[in-house]
Amino acid sequence: MITLKQRGRAGLQFLGSLQTFSSSTLRDIAEQDYAAQPEAPELAEEFKSDARPHVWQDRLRRARDVVERSKAYRFNRFYQRWVGEQNYIRAIPAVEARRTEWQAIADAKKPKDTSRLQLNPNLEIPSWYEGVEWHLEPGGWDGYDMTQPMFMAGIGPYVFVHGGYAAVDVFADIRSQRGRVLEQLRVSDPKRIYEVGCGGATTLSIARQKFPNAELIGGDLSPALLRSGHFMSEMLGLNITFRQEDGCNVAEQDNSVDVVISYAVHHEMPPVVTEKVIREMFRILQPGGEMIINDPPPFRAVNPLQAVVLDWDTDNRAEPFFSAAASINLAEIMRDAGFVDVDEFALEKRGYPWVTRGRKPA
């Protein structure tokens, strides 16, 4: 693994420290400020009940008016936005300074077997997906050809490792969270596992550890993320198949997989697409198979301040569907699609990871 030069590392380490301070010290003060407001108890009761999206927006507006009285909260949001932008402003030059070395490694370890990377240049990319610079990344997931080293050697180990962004609590270990989500599966010995919106190989690599004999398939819209996942899979001998495809229409046959994984993807699509994806995953599952979803918690599952924080990402971290996704009920959508034994629960404080799971009737 090639490390960044000292100047590049230092800039990212500073961002990680600032994000930690913002998400711990400032966040704690903001929570105390909010709890002291006279409207807090009434808002807390309102947020416990489910509602339609337009009702949630009214609740959020009133909660935001109260939350923003706190100077600590306003500084917290300022730092969160600044760090989100600076991640790429600092990481891209740091990676460019080592481009030659990274490219040499990529060329030397280029996978000889490309049969497990199935890209589709003719795939029609959905209009809701095109042009979004997810998480403020310039050009989106496919906008920078060195995305893999940028996250592996830069933003990942120096910023994201501390947590404290979006729904992820400060100091949370995002890799171990993925493992804990997979531990909630009730299918004991799956033969075939499909991950919708897999991105790279992170979740499927953990699935490989848990289910060493299973056939693993990941689908995603992004060719850059799929190439990255395939590179890591082949280098580590994980034997994962990656396909560029739309989650609303995947290449799997009816009743062909035992487990479907959906990790942190539904907040990055409109609710109407979420409904289509869940119906498609129901189609490909074997009778008795299970779908497990992890996504940021719904507004009804968190306190009003946390709901305001989640809603903030919609306009401030290039997550255009975040608020809409937190306004819906994934458990109900799964039941409507035909799933049974559906339940939902949080694994850690502040509601994340938020697990929703269900079985296809045997």
C-alpha positions in Angstrom: 0.0 0.0 0.0 1.4 3.4 -1.0 0.9 6.1 1.6 0.3 9.7 0.8 3.1 12.2 1.2 3.3 14.0 4.5 1.7 17.2 3.3 -1.3 15.3 1.9 -1.7 13.2 5.0 -1.5 16.2 7.3 -4.3 18.0 5.5 -6.6 15.0 5.8 -5.7 14.4 9.4 -6.7 17.9 10.2 -10.1 17.3 8.5 -10.5 14.1 10.5 -9.8 15.9 13.8 -12.1 18.7 13.0 -14.9 16.4 12.1 -14.4 14.5 15.3 -14.5 17.7 17.4 -17.6 18.8 15.5 -19.4 15.5 16.0 -18.5 15.0 19.6 -17.9 18.2 21.6 -20.1 20.6 19.5 -22.8 18.0 19.0 -23.0 17.3 22.7 -23.4 21.0 23.5 -26.0 21.3 20.7 -28.0 18.4 22.3 -27.9 20.1 25.7 -29.0 23.4 24.1 -31.9 21.7 22.3 -33.1 19.8 25.4 -33.3 23.1 27.3 -35.8 24.5 24.8 -39.5 24.6 25.9 -40.7 23.1 22.6 -38.5 20.0 22.9 -40.9 17.7 24.8 -43.8 18.4 22.4 -41.6 17.9 19.3 -40.3 14.6 20.7 -43.9 13.3 21.0 -44.8 14.4 17.5 -41.7 12.6 16.0 -42.7 9.3 17.5 -45.6 8.8 15.0 -45.3 8.0 11.3 -46.6 10.6 8.8 -46.7 11.5 5.1 -43.7 13.2 3.6 -45.3 16.7 3.6 -46.1 16.3 7.3 -42.6 15.4 8.0 -41.3 18.5 6.2 -43.6 20.6 8.4 -42.3 18.9 11.6 -38.7 19.3 10.4 -39.2 23.0 9.7 -40.4 23.6 13.2 -37.7 21.4 14.8 -35.0 23.2 12.7 -36.2 26.6 14.0 -35.6 25.3 17.5 -32.4 23.5 16.9 -30.8 26.4 15.1 -31.0 28.6 18.2 -27.9 26.7 19.3 -24.6 28.4 18.2 -22.9 25.0 18.8 -25.3 23.4 16.3 -24.6 26.1 13.7 -20.9 25.7 14.1 -21.3 22.0 13.9 -23.1 22.2 10.6 -20.6 24.8 9.2 -17.6 22.4 10.0 -19.5 19.4 8.6 -20.1 21.2 5.3 -16.5 22.5 5.1 -15.0 19.1 5.8 -17.3 17.5 3.2 -16.0 19.9 0.6 -12.3 19.9 1.7 -12.2 16.1 1.6 -11.8 16.2 -2.1 -10.1 19.5 -2.4 -7.2 18.1 -0.3 -7.4 14.4 -1.2 -7.3 14.7 -5.0 -4.0 16.7 -5.1 -2.5 14.3 -2.5 -3.4 11.3 -4.6 -2.1 13.0 -7.8 1.3 13.5 -6.1 1.5 9.7 -6.1 -0.3 8.9 -9.3 2.7 7.3 -11.0 3.2 4.8 -8.1 -0.4 4.0 -7.9 -0.7 3.4 -11.6 2.3 1.1 -11.5 0.6 -1.0 -8.8 -2.6 -1.1 -10.7 -0.8 -2.2 -13.9 1.2 -4.8 -12.1 -1.8 -6.3 -10.2 -4.3 -5.9 -13.0 -6.6 -8.8 -12.8 -6.0 -11.4 -15.5 -9.5 -12.9 -15.2 -12.0 -10.2 -16.3 -14.9 -12.7 -16.6 -16.2 -11.6 -13.1 -16.4 -7.9 -14.2 -19.4 -7.5 -16.4 -19.8 -3.8 -17.5 -22.6 -2.7 -19.8 -21.7 0.4 -21.8 -25.2 0.4 -23.3 -27.0 0.5 -19.9 -29.4 3.4 -19.7 -28.5 5.4 -16.7 -31.6 6.6 -14.8 -32.2 10.4 -15.0 -32.4 10.6 -11.2 -28.8 9.3 -10.9 -27.1 11.2 -13.6 -25.2 14.4 -12.7 -25.4 14.0 -8.9 -22.0 14.6 -7.2 -22.7 12.2 -4.4 -21.2 13.2 -1.1 -19.8 16.3 -2.8 -17.4 14.2 -4.9 -16.6 16.1 -8.1 -18.2 14.4 -11.0 -19.9 11.8 -8.8 -18.8 8.2 -8.4 -17.4 8.1 -11.9 -15.9 11.6 -12.0 -12.3 10.8 -11.0 -10.2 7.9 -12.3 -8.3 7.5 -9.0 -11.3 7.2 -6.7 -10.1 3.9 -5.3 -6.7 5.2 -3.9 -8.4 8.4 -2.9 -10.6 6.6 -0.5 -8.3 3.7 0.4 -5.3 5.8 1.2 -6.8 9.2 1.9 -10.3 10.0 2.9 -11.0 6.6 4.4 -8.2 6.2 6.9 -7.9 9.8 7.8 -11.5 11.2 7.8 -14.2 8.5 7.5 -12.5 6.2 10.0 -13.6 8.6 12.8 -17.3 8.4 11.9 -19.3 11.5 12.8 -20.9 12.2 9.4 -24.5 11.7 8.1 -26.1 8.9 10.1 -22.8 7.4 11.3 -22.1 8.2 14.9 -18.7 9.7 15.9 -16.1 7.0 16.6 -18.2 4.3 15.0 -16.4 1.6 13.1 -18.2 1.5 9.8 -16.6 -1.8 8.7 -17.6 -3.7 11.9 -21.1 -2.2 11.5 -21.4 -4.0 8.1 -20.5 -7.2 9.8 -23.1 -6.7 12.6 -25.8 -6.1 10.0 -24.9 -9.4 8.2 -25.1 -11.1 11.6 -28.8 -10.3 11.6 -29.5 -12.7 8.7 -31.8 -15.6 9.6 -30.7 -17.7 6.6 -28.0 -19.9 7.9 -26.3 -21.4 4.8 -27.0 -19.3 1.7 -25.7 -20.7 -1.6 -26.1 -17.5 -3.7 -26.0 -13.9 -2.3 -26.8 -10.8 -4.3 -26.0 -7.2 -3.2 -27.9 -4.5 -4.9 -26.0 -1.2 -5.1 -22.9 -2.9 -4.0 -20.5 0.0 -4.8 -17.2 -1.8 -4.3 -16.4 -5.0 -2.5 -16.6 -3.9 1.1 -19.9 -5.6 2.2 -19.4 -8.6 0.0 -15.9 -9.1 1.3 -17.4 -9.5 4.8 -20.0 -11.8 3.4 -17.2 -13.9 2.0 -15.8 -14.3 5.5 -19.1 -15.3 6.9 -20.2 -17.5 4.0 -17.0 -18.9 2.4 -18.8 -21.3 0.1 -21.5 -18.9 -1.2 -21.6 -17.5 -4.7 -21.4 -13.7 -4.4 -22.8 -11.2 -7.0 -22.8 -7.5 -6.7 -24.8 -5.1 -9.0 -24.3 -1.3 -9.3 -24.8 1.5 -11.8 -21.2 2.9 -11.4 -18.5 1.3 -13.6 -15.8 3.0 -11.5 -17.0 1.5 -8.3 -17.4 -1.9 -9.9 -13.9 -1.8 -11.3 -12.6 -1.0 -7.9 -14.5 -3.8 -6.3 -13.4 -6.3 -8.9 -9.7 -5.2 -8.5 -9.9 -5.8 -4.7 -11.8 -9.0 -5.1 -9.3 -10.5 -7.5 -6.3 -9.3 -5.6 -7.7 -10.9 -2.4 -9.1 -14.0 -4.0 -12.7 -13.3 -3.0 -14.3 -14.6 -6.3 -17.1 -12.0 -6.5 -18.9 -11.3 -9.7 -19.7 -7.6 -10.4 -22.3 -6.5 -12.9 -23.3 -3.1 -14.1 -27.1 -3.1 -13.9 -30.1 -1.2 -12.7 -31.5 -2.6 -9.4 -35.0 -2.3 -10.9 -34.1 -4.8 -13.6 -31.3 -7.2 -12.8 -30.0 -10.2 -14.7 -30.9 -12.8 -12.1 -33.6 -15.4 -12.9 -36.7 -15.7 -10.8 -36.1 -17.6 -7.4 -32.4 -17.7 -8.0 -30.7 -16.3 -4.8 -31.0 -17.1 -1.1 -30.0 -13.7 0.3 -30.2 -10.1 -0.9 -28.2 -7.4 0.8 -28.9 -3.7 0.5 -26.4 -1.6 2.4 -26.7 2.2 2.6 -28.2 2.5 -0.9 -32.0 3.4 -0.6 -31.3 6.9 0.7 -29.5 7.5 -2.6 -32.6 6.9 -4.8 -36.2 8.3 -4.9 -38.7 6.3 -2.9 -40.6 5.2 -6.0 -37.3 3.6 -7.2 -36.9 2.0 -3.8 -40.3 0.3 -4.2 -39.3 -1.0 -7.6 -36.0 -2.3 -6.4 -37.5 -4.1 -3.4 -40.1 -5.8 -5.7 -37.3 -6.8 -8.1 -35.3 -8.3 -5.2 -38.4 -10.2 -4.1 -38.6 -11.7 -7.6 -35.1 -13.1 -7.6 -35.2 -14.5 -4.1 -35.8 -18.2 -3.6 -38.9 -19.0 -1.5 -37.7 -18.8 2.1 -34.9 -16.5 1.1 -34.3 -13.2 2.9 -33.6 -9.6 2.1 -31.7 -7.5 4.6 -31.5 -3.7 4.3 -29.3 -1.2 6.2 -30.0 2.5 5.7 -30.1 5.6 7.8 -33.0 5.5 10.3 -36.4 7.0 9.5 -37.3 10.2 11.1 -39.8 8.4 13.4 -37.0 6.4 14.9 -34.8 9.3 16.1 -35.2 12.4 18.2 -36.0 15.7 16.5 -32.4 17.0 16.6 -31.1 13.9 14.9 -33.8 14.1 12.3 -32.8 17.7 11.5 -29.2 16.5 11.2 -30.2 13.8 8.8 -32.4 16.1 6.8 -29.5 18.6 6.5 -27.6 16.1 4.3 -30.3 16.5 1.6 -29.2 20.0 0.6 -25.7 20.1 2.0 -23.9 16.9 1.2 -25.3 16.1 -2.3 -27.8 13.5 -1.0 -30.9 14.7 -2.9 -33.1 11.9 -1.7 -32.0 11.6 1.9 -35.0 13.4 3.4 -37.5 11.6 1.2 -36.0 8.2 2.1 -36.2 9.0 5.9 -39.9 9.9 5.5 -40.9 6.5 4.2 -41.5 3.1 5.9 -39.3 0.4 4.4 -40.9 -2.3 6.5 -44.3 -1.4 4.9 -42.8 -1.3 1.4 -41.4 -4.8 2.0 -44.7 -6.2 3.2 -46.5 -4.6 0.2 -44.0 -6.4 -2.1 -44.9 -9.7 -0.5 -42.3 -10.2 2.2 -43.3 -11.8 5.5 -41.6 -11.9 9.0 -40.6 -8.3 8.4 -39.1 -6.4 11.3 -36.9 -3.3 11.8 -34.5 -2.2 14.5 -31.5 -0.1 15.4 -28.1 -1.7 16.2 -26.5 1.3 17.9 -27.5 4.6 19.5 -28.8 7.4 17.3 -30.6 4.8 15.2 -27.7 3.6 12.9 -27.3 1.0 11.6 -31.0 0.7 11.0 -31.9 -2.8 9.9 -35.0 -3.8 8.0 -35.4 -7.5 7.0 -38.0 -9.8 5.6 -38.4 -13.3 4.1 -40.0 -14.4 0.8 -42.7 -16.9 1.8 -41.6 -20.5 1.5 
